[in-house]
Amino acid sequence: MATFLIPTPLRKFAGNQSSVTVSAERMDQAIHTLVAQHPDLGRHLLDPERNIRSFVRIYVGDTDFRELQGEQTPLADHSVVSIIPAIAGGCECNLP
């Protein structure tokens, strides 16, 4: 069982839960199980081909899953998976 830590901006799409536990052996299975349980998360995490969006950062422990084995990254029984959504914004400032 892997535990996903759901960031505050996405909690409304996950039943207002701060974490969700899923049973899966690999990252791709875990993401698809998470989205099956909370379909509204799908548009934030998956692209139209149902791959994990490139701008969403997902960490297994302290390491980005893309630096491990990507979507084939194995998950241990007590893996903690953190979702870090993209944040955009800022301004065009006149800097010296």
C-alpha positions in Angstrom: 0.0 0.0 0.0 1.3 3.4 -1.0 0.1 6.6 0.6 -0.3 9.6 -1.6 0.0 13.0 0.1 -2.6 15.2 -1.5 -1.6 18.9 -1.7 -4.1 21.5 -0.5 -5.1 22.8 -4.0 -6.0 19.2 -5.1 -7.8 18.1 -2.0 -11.2 19.2 -3.2 -10.8 16.7 -6.0 -9.9 13.9 -3.6 -12.8 14.1 -1.2 -11.1 16.8 0.9 -8.6 14.2 2.1 -5.0 15.1 2.9 -3.8 11.6 2.0 -5.1 8.6 0.1 -3.8 5.0 0.4 -3.8 2.7 -2.7 -2.7 -0.8 -3.4 -0.2 -0.9 -6.2 3.2 -2.3 -7.0 4.3 0.4 -9.5 3.8 4.2 -9.9 1.7 3.9 -13.0 -0.7 1.4 -11.3 -0.8 3.6 -8.2 -1.7 6.8 -10.2 -4.4 5.0 -12.2 -5.9 3.5 -9.0 -5.8 6.9 -7.3 -7.7 8.4 -10.3 -10.1 5.5 -10.4 -11.0 6.3 -6.7 -11.1 10.1 -7.3 -11.8 10.7 -11.0 -11.7 14.5 -10.7 -8.0 14.2 -10.0 -7.5 12.8 -13.5 -7.5 16.0 -15.4 -4.9 17.5 -13.0 -2.6 14.5 -13.0 -3.0 12.8 -16.4 -2.7 14.0 -20.0 -5.2 13.0 -22.7 -3.2 9.8 -23.3 -3.5 9.0 -19.6 0.2 9.5 -18.9 1.3 11.5 -15.9 1.5 15.2 -17.0 5.1 16.5 -17.5 4.6 19.5 -15.2 3.3 17.5 -12.2 6.1 16.5 -9.9 5.6 13.3 -8.0 8.1 12.2 -5.3 8.6 8.7 -3.9 10.1 9.6 -0.5 12.5 12.4 -1.4 13.2 11.5 -5.0 11.3 12.6 -8.1 9.9 9.4 -9.7 11.3 10.4 -13.1 14.8 10.2 -11.6 14.0 6.6 -10.5 12.3 4.3 -13.0 9.6 6.7 -14.2 6.1 5.3 -14.3 7.6 1.8 -13.8 9.0 2.9 -10.4 8.3 0.1 -7.9 6.5 1.0 -4.7 7.1 -0.6 -1.4 4.2 -1.4 1.1 4.8 1.8 3.0 5.9 4.1 0.2 5.0 7.8 0.7 4.2 9.5 -2.6 4.0 13.3 -2.6 2.2 15.2 -5.4 3.6 18.7 -6.1 1.3 20.5 -8.5 2.7 23.1 -10.9 2.4 26.7 -9.8 2.5 29.5 -12.3 2.4 33.2 -12.0 4.6 36.1 -11.3 5.0 39.3 -13.1 7.1 41.0 -15.8 9.1 43.2 -13.6 11.6 45.8 -14.7 14.7 44.6 -13.0 17.9 46.6 -13.0 
